[in-house]
Amino acid sequence: MSANVASSVPPVQGVDVRRCRRLNSVEMKKDSRAPVIYWMSRDQRSQDNWALIYAQRLALQRSAPLHVVFCLVPKFLDATLRQYDFLLKGLREVAADLESKQIPFHLQLGKAADKVPAVVDQLGAQMVVCDMSPLRVPSEWARDVANLCQAKEVPVVQVDAHNVVPVWAASDKQETAARTIRKKIMQPLGTYLTEFPSVDRHPHKFKGEISQPIDWEGAENSLQVDTSVRPVAGIVPGAAAGHAALENFCKRLSRYDEHRNNPNENALSGLSPWLHFGQISAQRCALRVRRIGEAKSATAGEKKSCEAFIEESIVRRELSDNFCFYNARYDSLEGAAGWAQQTLKDHAKDKREHLYSREELENAKTHDDLWNAAQLQMVREGKMHGFLRMYWAKKILEWSPSPQEALDRCIWLNDRYELDGRDPNGYVGCMWSVCGVHDMGWKEREVFGKIRFMNYAGCKRKFDVAGFVAKFPGAVPHGAEAAPAPKKRKAKAKAKGAADKRA
Ligand SMILES: Cc1cc2nc3c(=O)[nH]c(=O)nc-3n(C[C@H](O)[C@H](O)[C@H](O)COP(=O)(O)OP(=O)(O)OC[C@H]3O[C@@H](n4cnc5c(N)ncnc54)[C@H](O)[C@@H]3O)c2cc1C
């Protein structure tokens, strides 16, 4: 792919051209009125979407029709029916909204490299706009589409519609930690955290034959995924439900700062499934929350919570994209810092007090009732509380035969059961827990080496563990003991508050 050449991206009014980069070197044809295509992938929404806004404005400049294409692959990483169901229901909403705006939506079954060029040919399109994911497989899709379009002399422009500060503008390298990227995101935030132009009814129609009703049933039948992991009832897919969740969170905002590390409190936003599928934009969430936090009537709790939310939903989230964008080994021990790889190697042969198989972990059959409860929460509800995700992954490191095996298990379970799995945040969360990504070295101990440790006693000091466990019947397997006493686990005062002291 060609480098980031923002300056040669065709400008449109209302979209900061730094959000865009060219993926091939084809120039736009002068005065063409042929259709513009937005190939939608990561950002599955019809409003608050910079890639769609860019595509529509470009089409309007040229009095050209606009089409949206989505390519549904029958299998994606470890996603199951649970995640596909969420995706497809969200897409139905997107299609309906676009159709009400006279923007045809094409659901294609298969790989983008096969389908996007075919739609380009069918429509005689002049340009393809796509969104951006830093993950390996979607990056390959974008590269393949760009190369195939190069041969057809069709330019491809990519827009980072997921991050508030575009990943390539925030930093040109892999950042060490939140402390090194924070300034790079917060300083230019004023120029990026702006209101979105709306996507309006499109006035220019395609003259040829195109519209067949979308075969949603055929799409469902085309899937080749594990159907034993069922959709969850408690999290409703689609942009409307995502926006309702945002409004609900705004009512509870003041509690976020103080209570977000307590799994018994309903203090988190719960927005990650909609954010992951792009059904809601992180920029919209930040604008909405900031309106409350910066209002004259804002309470101290709301002000602090607004800051904390911006930190999590922009700085930490965009740090994850930065890691995956610049580190091709974002899901492997080899992607970790040298010190972390070394310390895990030094302790590879340490005796593990408990060793579990992947199946025992999946079925929540460990001696630790808190861990089992967290696992059951994920399996049953499609989402584990953010604080427990750290404890959960650290214990997998402690109870697995090797760090690589631990990392693979974390990613496999996370991607299989979490609605928000297969996300840069997930890879970075697992890498932070198992191999110290974005963290520093701590006091050396068995198995973990210098990787930060978390224990049951530390959790007990933070929240009512028994109260949480009681919500998940079955968390204590028959005949199992409760988690070992803190003394036996050599709990150290240092571990206290470990999780929220992240750099
Ligand atoms: C082992 C492990 C696995 C994880 N897996 C995932 C995953 O698959 N998908 C996922 O989106 N997040 C993952 N996270 C990060 C974090 O736990 C979740 O984003 C958060 O719990 C989602 O709940 P929420 O939307 O209520 O969060 P809130 O606290 O309300 O935060 C709002 C948004 O900010 C972002 N955010 C919050 N915490 C973090 C963080 N630590 N790092 C990066 N971004 C953050 C998310 O987009 C989140 O939706 C993982 C963390 C760990 C330690």
The ligand as an ORCA input file, in Angstrom:
! r2SCAN-3c Opt
* xyz 0 1
  C      -7.981     -9.342     29.295
  C      -8.754     -8.178     28.725
  C      -9.547     -8.372     27.612
  C     -10.252     -7.296     27.059
  N     -10.994     -7.525     25.951
  C     -11.630     -6.489     25.336
  C     -12.338     -6.697     24.136
  O     -12.362     -7.803     23.587
  N     -12.959     -5.624     23.566
  C     -12.947     -4.396     24.149
  O     -13.527     -3.453     23.605
  N     -12.252     -4.167     25.283
  C     -11.602     -5.173     25.903
  N     -10.906     -4.951     27.050
  C     -10.801     -3.569     27.576
  C     -11.894     -3.176     28.597
  O     -11.946     -4.108     29.631
  C     -13.273     -3.065     27.937
  O     -13.200     -2.161     26.857
  C     -14.352     -2.538     28.880
  O     -14.468     -3.387     29.987
  C     -15.675     -2.468     28.124
  O     -16.735     -2.142     28.962
  P     -17.418     -0.709     28.908
  O     -17.759     -0.348     27.526
  O     -18.509     -0.720     29.906
  O     -16.215      0.194     29.391
  P     -16.146      1.704     29.885
  O     -15.260      1.750     31.084
  O     -17.469      2.306     30.010
  O     -15.295      2.420     28.751
  C     -15.850      3.005     27.591
  C     -15.055      2.523     26.409
  O     -13.678      2.865     26.564
  C     -12.854      1.842     26.019
  N     -12.043      1.239     27.079
  C     -12.368      1.069     28.371
  N     -11.361      0.473     29.031
  C     -10.391      0.266     28.140
  C      -9.101     -0.316     28.200
  N      -8.588     -0.785     29.330
  N      -8.363     -0.367     27.090
  C      -8.841      0.118     25.924
  N     -10.056      0.681     25.803
  C     -10.821      0.743     26.891
  C     -13.792      0.804     25.431
  O     -13.993      1.092     24.071
  C     -15.053      1.020     26.233
  O     -16.209      0.564     25.593
  C     -10.170     -6.016     27.631
  C      -9.370     -5.828     28.767
  C      -8.673     -6.899     29.302
  C      -7.804     -6.670     30.502
*
